[in-house]
Amino acid sequence: MNLSTYFPPKLLKRFEDDVTLRKLGSDSLVAYVRGISKLCDYLQHSPVNATAEDLRLFQLHLVNIRCVSSFRSTLP
């Protein structure tokens, strides 16, 4: 798996730690990292400062490229 150049190493470590704490499998980590890496590439920067509007536009982008057929949004 290729990580986005915008994916901060500290964020990756945080994901690894969280997956370990929640006793999730390595497949979960790979899925989370893949999703965040796509977000990084879309934003062209780290997602650390992403806004609600950035996330909404990313979700719309995924639907438009048919990457997801539907999703639940917690954004208003």
LOTIPA-567918 format. One line per field, with one value per residue: residue number from 1; residue in three letters; x, y, z negated of N, C-alpha, C in turn. Coordinates in steps of 0.05 Angstrom, whole numbers. Each point is the difference from the previous one (the first is absolute). Example, Ala and Ser with C-alpha at 12.3 -4.5 7.8 and 13.67 -1.06 7.14 Angstrom:
BEGIN
i = c(1, 2)
aa = c(ALA, SER)
n_xx = c(264, -7)
n_yy = c(-114, 21)
n_zz = c(-156, 14)
ca_xx = c(-18, 16)
ca_yy = c(24, 24)
ca_zz = c(0, -1)
c_xx = c(18, -15)
c_yy = c(24, 22)
c_zz = c(0, -14)
This chain:
BEGIN
i = c(1, 2, 3, 4, 5, 6, 7, 8, 9, 10, 11, 12, 13, 14, 15, 16, 17, 18, 19, 20, 21, 22, 23, 24, 25, 26, 27, 28, 29, 30, 31, 32, 33, 34, 35, 36, 37, 38, 39, 40, 41, 42, 43, 44, 45, 46, 47, 48, 49, 50, 51, 52, 53, 54, 55, 56, 57, 58, 59, 60, 61, 62, 63, 64, 65, 66, 67, 68, 69, 70, 71, 72, 73, 74, 75, 76)
aa = c(MET, ASN, LEU, SER, THR, TYR, PHE, PRO, PRO, LYS, LEU, LEU, LYS, ARG, PHE, GLU, ASP, ASP, VAL, THR, LEU, ARG, LYS, LEU, GLY, SER, ASP, SER, LEU, VAL, ALA, TYR, VAL, ARG, GLY, ILE, SER, LYS, LEU, CYS, ASP, TYR, LEU, GLN, HIS, SER, PRO, VAL, ASN, ALA, THR, ALA, GLU, ASP, LEU, ARG, LEU, PHE, GLN, LEU, HIS, LEU, VAL, ASN, ILE, ARG, CYS, VAL, SER, SER, PHE, ARG, SER, THR, LEU, PRO)
n_xx = c(17, -7, 15, -19, 12, -26, 3, -7, 25, -4, -14, 18, 18, -15, -3, 25, 4, -17, 10, 23, -6, -10, 24, 4, -7, 20, -20, -8, 24, 2, -24, 5, 23, -11, -20, 16, 14, -23, -8, 24, -1, -25, 7, 19, -8, 11, -14, 22, 1, -9, -15, -23, 4, 25, -10, -18, 18, 15, -20, -5, 26, 0, -22, 11, 21, -24, 15, -22, -17, 6, -7, 6, -13, 20, 6, -5)
n_yy = c(-23, 18, 12, 17, 17, 5, -27, 14, -5, 23, 6, -10, 11, 22, -4, -5, 20, 16, -10, 4, 24, 2, -12, 18, -12, -12, -15, 4, -5, -20, -8, 4, -11, -19, 0, 2, -19, -11, 4, -8, -20, -4, 2, -16, -9, 2, -21, 6, 18, -24, 14, 5, 23, -1, -10, 19, 17, -10, -1, 25, 5, -14, 13, 23, -10, -3, 13, 13, -19, -2, 18, -3, 22, 7, 8, 24)
n_zz = c(0, 17, -18, -4, 15, -1, -2, -22, -4, -13, 22, 16, -16, 2, 26, 2, -16, 13, 23, -11, -9, 24, 1, 19, 22, 11, 7, -25, -9, 17, -7, -26, 1, 14, -17, -21, 11, 7, -25, -9, 18, -8, -26, 7, -24, -23, -7, -13, 19, 8, 15, -12, 12, -8, -23, 0, 9, -19, -17, 9, -2, -23, -5, 8, -13, -13, -18, -6, -6, -25, -16, -25, -3, -16, 25, -9)
ca_xx = c(-17, 15, -11, 2, 22, -12, -8, 20, 9, -13, -27, 3, 6, -25, -17, 11, -5, -29, -8, 10, -17, -27, 3, -9, 20, 17, -17, -13, 21, 5, -24, 0, 23, -6, -20, 12, 19, -16, -8, 24, 5, -21, 4, 27, 12, -7, -28, -1, -15, -23, -25, -24, -5, 19, -9, -24, 9, 14, -21, -13, 19, -1, -25, 2, 18, -12, 17, -19, -27, -15, 15, -13, 16, -6, 2, -27)
ca_yy = c(23, 25, 21, 27, 16, 19, -14, 5, -23, -1, -9, -29, -13, 2, -21, -26, -2, -3, -27, -19, 4, -11, -28, -5, -14, 15, 8, 25, 21, 5, 14, 28, 15, 4, 22, 26, 7, 11, 27, 17, 6, 18, 27, 9, 8, -17, 3, 9, 25, -1, 12, -15, 4, -17, -28, -2, 0, -26, -20, 5, -9, -29, -8, 6, -19, -26, -14, -9, 2, 16, 3, 15, 24, 13, 29, 12)
ca_zz = c(0, 2, -16, 11, -10, -19, -24, -20, -15, -27, 3, 4, -26, -16, 10, -9, -29, -4, 8, -21, -23, 5, 7, 27, 16, 19, 23, -7, 2, 28, 11, -10, 12, 28, 2, -7, 21, 22, -8, 2, 28, 10, -12, 6, -25, -22, -8, -28, -1, 19, -10, 6, 29, 14, -2, 16, 28, 5, 3, 25, 19, 0, 13, 28, 15, -6, -18, -20, 11, -20, -25, -21, -6, -25, 4, 4)
c_xx = c(18, -14, 3, 24, -10, -8, 21, 8, -12, -29, 0, 4, -25, -20, 9, -6, -30, -10, 9, -17, -28, 0, -12, 23, 16, -16, -14, 19, 5, -23, 0, 22, -5, -20, 11, 21, -14, -9, 23, 5, -21, 4, 26, 14, -8, -29, -3, -17, -23, -25, -23, -7, 20, -9, -25, 7, 14, -21, -15, 18, -1, -25, 1, 18, -8, 18, -17, -28, -18, 17, -18, 17, -9, 2, -28, -4)
c_yy = c(25, 22, 27, 14, 20, -13, 4, -25, -2, -10, -30, -15, 0, -21, -28, -4, -5, -28, -21, 2, -12, -29, -7, -14, 18, 9, 26, 24, 7, 16, 30, 16, 5, 23, 27, 8, 11, 29, 19, 8, 19, 29, 13, 12, -20, 4, 11, 25, 1, 11, -19, 2, -17, -29, -4, -2, -26, -22, 2, -10, -31, -11, 5, -18, -29, -18, -12, 3, 17, 3, 14, 24, 11, 30, 11, 7)
c_zz = c(0, -17, 15, -12, -20, -26, -22, -16, -28, 1, 5, -26, -18, 9, -9, -30, -5, 8, -20, -25, 3, 7, 27, 15, 19, 25, -5, 2, 29, 13, -9, 13, 30, 4, -6, 21, 25, -7, 2, 29, 11, -10, 9, -24, -22, -8, -29, -2, 20, -13, 7, 29, 17, 0, 17, 30, 7, 3, 26, 23, 3, 13, 30, 16, -5, -17, -23, 11, -19, -25, -20, -7, -27, 2, 5, 29)
